[in-house]
Amino acid sequence: MTHLGIPSSALSNIFLQMKTLSSGKLGKIQKRHNPEPSRQTGFPSAATHYTEPPIDLHKELVLNRDATFFARIEGDEFKEYDIQDGDVLIIDRSLSAVSNRLALTIVDGEFTVLRIPKKQVGSEFILWGIITYIIHYVQ
Amino acid sequence: MIALVDCNSFYASCEQVFRPDLWGTPVVVLSNNDGCVIAANKEAKALSEIPMFEPVFKIKKQLTDNNVTFFSSNYTLYGEMSQRVMNVLKTFSPQVEIYSIDEAFVDFAGMKYSSLEDYGHCIRKTVYRSTGLPVGVGVAPTKVLAKLANKISKKFAHINNNVCVIDTEEKRIKALKWAKINDVWGIGGKHAKRLQNIGVFTAYEFTQLPEEWVRKNMTVVGVRIWNELRGTSCIEFKTLPKPRKGIATAKSFGKKLEDLGMIMEACSYYISEVTEILRAQKSCATYLQVFLHTNYFSDRDKQYSKSITITLAMPTCDTFVLIYEAKKALELIYKPGYRYKKVGVCLSGIIPQEYVQGNLFHAPPKWNKNELLKTFDAINKKYGKSTVFSALVGTRVKEWELIKEDRSPRYTTQWKELLKVKAKKNLQKTEGF
């Protein structure tokens, strides 16, 4: 069977592995390209062939737009996960339930944040989506 | 092969994605003016007491008695969720025809597959996984058969898990024998009755009629359906919709209005809405209809309704010209002393901008050079609906506009209305960490 589009879940997984290394060196650099004629009236810019579009956070943080939702936390219930009142979660529904990842889940018909346990058998939650980022406003 | 993918109880499902507390419970969605039930999920449909398309005030008691949750329609949310579903479908085939807000044809022509059933399940699972919305998938060689397969996928969901493939002659005949004639896509009530009168009750019996009879009695449209049911594809695959022939809007007021001034403001607001669409599809309208009526359901009020259609001097898409014309039209049909419930506008005779002919006194305007309208649209697109508007629209929109009391948050388009995650009520730290 051919599937002409790449399954979105697989796509997000590939991108997630491309993280910036902690030493300050860069991991695999995303190819970005933005050809434009030079705008200088005098000397053409030396940067002409090196221009790239500025960083677009949505592009960086949301890898699968059609499966990504946002949710806002109310209250301090989830402090143990470094999630505070007013934080916004970025949730990707297409990602797989890997143990230890933070997830938005449903327990007894209510949303709650959980770390996915190693043994998933016997645990009573329904996965809604994997939390990929927490947006926190710094006072 | 063609698949028809259709969301199950789309509006209600969109609401339930964000309300796990309502999973498995009856949910209905009310029409734009909270007038009547326009969508119900499986659980609500199972309650025979809930009639569709009934005014809500008549059935409010039944709704609450049966613990039915009702929502005002949240078209912003439904539109955005629909877009997500369609985007996911586009990863399964380069050919996707968006047929309505909740259904699409997916063409598998030229693709290799080993099992259509598996592919159908893959589509269903991926859409659910990405969006949380359940869909049914019907696969068949033609559109009409795909539509039928989809119907079967829903009817026998407990057996086929929402995927039905008609890929053999045997399955086709079985499906046709099962389908009642009025279940066939494209056969309206009138034709269905006529067919039943001559003893044709199933789709199968219909396909056994001679082609001549069908052509004579049901025109070429009937022959197309007849052929499609027999497995010969003859309804083309469209990827772009036809430009709309008529654009209309009419919404009930939040309260009854007597004053012409405020009705005129509402009317001007609707003109702004429809002319935006008109310009977006690069068309002009030849006719403008304006109508006005009181509340049919009210026994206390005097009733009045009137409609007027005017032919414009030259087809136009100019908001300001049309507001001026609508104002004149409204003054002609308005009668004081009535409590009005609704005003509506409808543009028709819609033609592409470049087809507009000049008349004796004026050359046809160059719409793409109209800087005022271009700037007007650009500002509203960038900063939001009605950032700039005609002064005739006025600033009292909130006074006449209907407030949708039970509308859910616009979870996916408004930063201030995001899904809220709170501490669980029944967990309250009882588990002793």
Interface residues (C-beta under 8 A of the other chain):
Chain A: M1 T2 H3 L4 G5 I6 P7 S8 S9 N64 R65 D66 A67 F69 F70 A71 R72 I73 E74 G75 E77 E80 V88 L89 R93 S94 L104 I106 V107 D108 G109 E110 F111 T112 V113 I126 W128
Chain B: P20 D21 W23 R84 N87 V88 K90 T91 F92 S93 P94 M111 K112 Y113 S114 S115 D118 Y119 C122 T126 R129 S130 T131 G132 Y411 T412 W415 L418 L419 K420 V421 K422 A423 K424 K425 N426 L427 F433
